[in-house]
Amino acid sequence: MLLLLLLLLSPAITPAERCHPVDKAAIRKFKNSLPMWKLDRDCCDIFNCDQTTNRVIRLVLTNSNLAGTIPDTIGDLTYLNTIQFYKMPFLVGEIPQSVTRLKYLESFEINWTNISGNVPPFLAELKTVWTINLSYNNLSGPIQSSLATLPNLAKLDLSRNRLTGSIPESFGHLVAPYGLSLILSHNMLSGEIPESVGNTNFSQFDVSRNNLSGDASMLFGAWKDNTNFVDISRNSFEFDLSPVSFMTKELAYLDLSHNKIYGKIPSQIMEALELQYFNVSYNRLCGKIPSPWKLKYESFDNSSFMHNRCLCGSPLAQCK
């Protein structure tokens, strides 16, 4: 009975706050820039904190109607390794330069928002970053050549924006130990792919739906063991496909459609046993389609070869 009385008279015990004071202050300022965000819980209950230091390490906001700009105070969350703003249509303005204070940042993703302005050159100061994904936004202007100086970059996705200009020559000097994923599709890029880009071992290379032209054959080569995805469709590339050798070890997706590519389809492509998607339609190719294909997963119908100058053989009409 005495124990029960003591419990009733004792003040309520509340869990100790884990949120680090510096991060708490930064998040409160962040809240002021996004007034619809109700912050009524410990920040470590909302975001991921390091269990030892209680510093916020992941700032993730998805499928949110929060309206406003990314505040400069994001740079005060100095232990962040991940930023992700996804499907936030009312997020506007430009990327603040304060993100350069985030010396542990590994993943920087802002996509499906309405941020605008240029891809800022100061992103090249994020020396620890592995992933930059700025797809599905309203970014404009050129691609910054300084992005090629990022020593750990493994994925760069700038697709679905309004970027103009050419692919920087410096992208031929990107170094990624396991292959780089470069996705620049659905923009307004123009000019030719720099010859130096052929030196980079891309795991994924997608420049589809731009205004690019010239020779893209440097993208291919049997030595590129890490390459599994190449899409250069819906541009104005013009080169002879006949002498091209393809990467065959891991290649799973190859789309060359809707260009001005001529010559024959090299029979060596049949060595790509992992190939699941192949499309050379709407070009100027001639000659017999190589056969028989020895694919693990798929067989290709006439849609992969149609609308060329004079391709023939299965699955198209027989050669005369």
PyMOL commands that set and color helices and strands:
alter all, ss='L'
color gray80, all
select helices_A, chain A and resi 2-9+21-33+43-46+72-76+97-101+121-125+145-149+169-173+195-199+217-219+267-271+302-304
alter helices_A, ss='H'
color red, helices_A
select strands_A, chain A and resi 48-49+56-62+68-69+82-88+91-92+107-113+116-118+131-133+138-141+155-157+162-165+180-183+188-192+202-206+211-214+229-231+236-237+253-255+262-263+277-279+284-288+310-312
alter strands_A, ss='S'
color yellow, strands_A
deselect
rebuild
show_as cartoon
